[in-house]
């Protein structure tokens, strides 16, 4: 069955890496941010991304494929979260928020790219639901970034 679903499996595996990167980025941001409410927010987004990963992996397996468990995709997948560890060690909350928002820009684009493919209806519904969560996180982070920048 995987042969007929290869394109969908590739799309899902690309998103698995995207949400894994987001989970790791949000965990790092949670460790580095000073405000407790933002720590909790970033932890909740990391947990959301962990759930998304499980859902995507389950879908890949259902389609007869092997979920991506390591970074075998091109390094550009990581482009959205590359600077977060450096920023965390610098302790600049505004910069951490901004970098998280940039990571979500990448996730939004990756979901949109995925949804531009010809996908089975059930897979499309899953990706649309997850994409809505990514957009919500992005918009909230963007608002936080604007407030933090205005206060700086």
N, C-alpha and C positions, 0 to 999 in steps of 0.2 A: 504494500500500500504506500510505502514511503516514496516510491518512484513517481506516483501521480501527485504527490503532495510536496515534492522537493522545493518548489518555489515558496510555498507557504512556510515550510519548515525553516528555510533560510531566513525569511522575514522574521519569524518568531525568534530564531537564534540571535539575530542582530539585536532585537529588542531585549532579549535576555541580558546581553552584555550592557546595553544602555541602562537598564534598570539596576543591574548589579553595580555599575559605576555610580549611579545615583545613590544607592544604598550606602556604599562606602564613603561617598562624598558627604552625605548628610551625617553619617556617624562621626566622621572627622570634624565636621563643623560643630556638631554637638559637643565634642570633646574640647573644642577650642574657644567657643563663644562664652562670654562672661555672664550674660543675662539668663537666669533660670527659665524664664518663659520661652526664650528662644532655644535653649537646650532641649526643652520638652517638645517644642515644635519640630526641631530637626530630628529628634529621636522618633517622633511619630511618622515623619516622612520616610525615614530609614526603614521603619517597620512596614510601612505601606509598600515600599519598593521590594522588600523581602517577600511580601505576599504576592506582588505582581510577578516576581521571578518564579515562584512556585506555580502560579497559574499558567504562565507561559511554558514552563518546563512540562507540566502536565499535558498541555495542549500538544506540544511537540511529540511527546510519547504516544498520545492518543492517535496522532497522525502517522505513527510508525517510524518516527525519527529518533535521533539521539540528541538530547538537550546539550547545549554548549555549557560545559562545566569549567572552562578555563579560557584564557584570552587568546584564542586562535584566530580571532578576527584582526583586521588591520589596526594598527595603533591609533589611528585617528578616531576610533570609537571613544577613546578616553579623553578627547580634546576638551570636553565640557568640565571636567573635574581635575585637570592636571595641576592647577595652582593651589588647590584647597589646602594641602598639607603645608605648603610654604606659608600661606596666609595664617593658618592656625598657629604656627609657631611664632608669628609676629604679633598675635593677639589683637588685631584690629577688627572689631566686630562689624564695622561698616563694610570693610573689604571682604570679610567672610560672607556676609549677606549678599553682596554684589556677585561674588564668585558662585554662590549657590544659585542665584538667579540666572547667571550665564549657563550653568550646567543644565538648568531647566529649559533654557532656550534650545539647547542641543536635543534634549529629550522630546520637546514639543516637535521639533523638526523631524526627528527619527520616527515618531509616531505618525506624523502626517505623511512622510515618505512611505511608511508601511501601509497606511490606509489607501494610498494611491494605487496599490496592487490589487489584482483580481483575487479576492480572498473568499473562502467559504463564509456563508452568512454567520455562523456561530463564532468563527474566529474574528470576523469584522466586529461583531457585537462586543466581544471581549476587549478588543483593541480600542474601540470607541469609549468603552467604560473606563479603561485605564488612561486613555488620552485625556479624558475629562478630569481625572484626578491629577494628572501632570499639569494641565492648564490651570487648575485651581491652585496648586502649589506655586506655580510660576507667578500667577497674578498676586498671590499673597506676598511672595518674596519681593516682587517688584514694588508693591506698596510699602513694605518694610524698608526696602532700599531707599526709596524716595524720602521717607520720614527720617531715616538715619542720616542721609546726605544733607537734608535741610537743617538737621540739628548739629551737624559737624561744624 
